[in-house]
């Protein structure tokens, strides 16, 4: 298994994905700690443990999947599915944490807070697109284009779902 040298474009893509994954990791760990502290919400910490593990894998998965062409069969299937499912949980954690931190104490968000939330929206999109994106990096040539197109669609959908949830679920002052 020989590694190929990554181009500058792939190094930048890898760094952006790793930053989004680290944001998801931090949000997931915050939810694990806060939910494990109360006895009635301990069961809700389990998906966030998976999300934290998926974010750790996603941090280094893009350069590994791109640099090593002949991946084992289990890695081509299991890793993108695991990361894809639990990265969506991490995206939800990022969105909830972002809405808790950016809004004022009484739960009222201002319009200017939406502009401060744009990096979180982008991180939600990257985390939502990570499963098909890793699948495209690991897939054979015949599936690669479809999976990249799916990751782009899921990324855009993740950004718009986070934005729509921000607008619909946060309470903006009417006056």
N, C-alpha and C positions, 0 to 999 in steps of 0.2 A: 504494500500500500504506500505509494509514493505521493508526496504532497506537491502540489504545484504552487507557484508564487502567485499571490493575489495582487490584482491591479489596484491602483489608487481608488478607483470607483467602488470596488468591492470592500476595500478597507473602510471607506466612509459609510457605506451601507451597513457594514458590520458594526461600526461604532454607534450609529444612530439606533439600530435595533438593540444593541447592548444597553444604551442609555434608557430606552423605553422599558427594557426588561428589568433594569435596576430600579426604576421608578415603581414598576409593578411588584418587584421583590420587597421594597420598603413598605408599600401599602399593604401587601399580603401579610408581612410580619407584624405590622401594626394591628391588623385584624385578628391574627392568631393570638397575640398577647391580650388584646382587649376581650376577645370572646372566651378564651380559656380561663380568664379571671373570674367569670361568673358561672355558677353551676348550671343555670338554665340555658346558656348559649354555648356550652362546650362542644356540642355536636356540630355547630355551625363553623367551628374552626377547621374541620377536616378538609373541606374544599379549598380553603386558603393554604393549608399545608401543601396540597397538590399544586396550587398556584405558585407558591414560593419555589417548590422544586422545579416546576416548568420554567420559571423565570431564571433560575440558576442555569438550567440546561440551555435556555435560549440565549443567554449572555455569550456563550462560546460556540453555539451550534452553527451560526452562519459561516464563520470562517472554516470550521471543520468540515461542514457539508460541502462547501465550495472547493476547498483545497484537496480533499481526498475523494477522488472519483469512484473507486470501487468500494462502496460502503457495504457492510453486511446486510443481508435481506431484512433481518429484524430491525435494524436501525432505519432502513428506508421506510418502513411501515409504522413501527411502534412509536418512534420519537416524534414524528410530525403529528400523529393522532393525539398522543399524550400532551404535547405542548399546545396544540390547537385548542383542545378542550379546556385545559386549565389556564391558558393565557386569556381566555375570555373571562374567566373568574377573576384573574388579576386585573383585567381592564375594568371590570365592575368595581373592584377595590380602589383602583386609581380614581375612577369617577366619583365614588362616594367620598373618598378622602379629599379630593379636590373641592367638592361642593361643601364639605364641612370646614375646610381651612380658608377658603376664599370668601365665604359669605360672613356677614357680621354675626354677632353672638345671638341675636334674636331670630336668625334664620332668614332674614330678608337679604336678598342679593340685589346688587345694583347692576345697571347695564354695563358699567365700566368693568365689573368683575368678569364679564364674559370674555373680554379681551385678555385678561390675566389668565383665563382658563384654557386658552388656545393650545399651549403646549401639552396640557393634559388630554385635550381632545385628540391631538396628534398621537400621543402615546397610546390612547385607547384604540385608535385605528391601526397602529403598528402591531399591538398585541392581538387584535382581532384577526389580522392577516398573517400571523406568524405560522399557523398550522399549514395552510396551503403553500405558503412561501417556502417553508422547510421541505415540504413534500416535493415542490418543484425543483429544489436544489438536489434532492436525493433521487428523483425519478429518472427513468430512462427518457430518451429523446421524444418518444411518441406522446407522453403525458405532460411534458414540461411546459408547453405553451398554454395548455388548459389550466394547469395549476397556477401558473403565474397570473393568468387572467383572473382566476378565482381569488387569488390573494389580493389583487388590486381592487376587485369588487368588494371583498370583505373589509379591506382597509378603509375604503371610502364609506362603506356602510357603517363601520365602527365609529368613524368620526361623526357622521350625521346622526347616529343613534345617541351618541354622547351629547351632541349639541342639542338635539331635540329633547332629550331627557333633562338637560340643564334648563332649557327654556320652559318646558311644561311642568316640571316637578318643583322647581325653585319658585319661591314666591317673590315677585317683583312688586315694588310699591306702585300703587295705582295713581297716587297723587304726586 
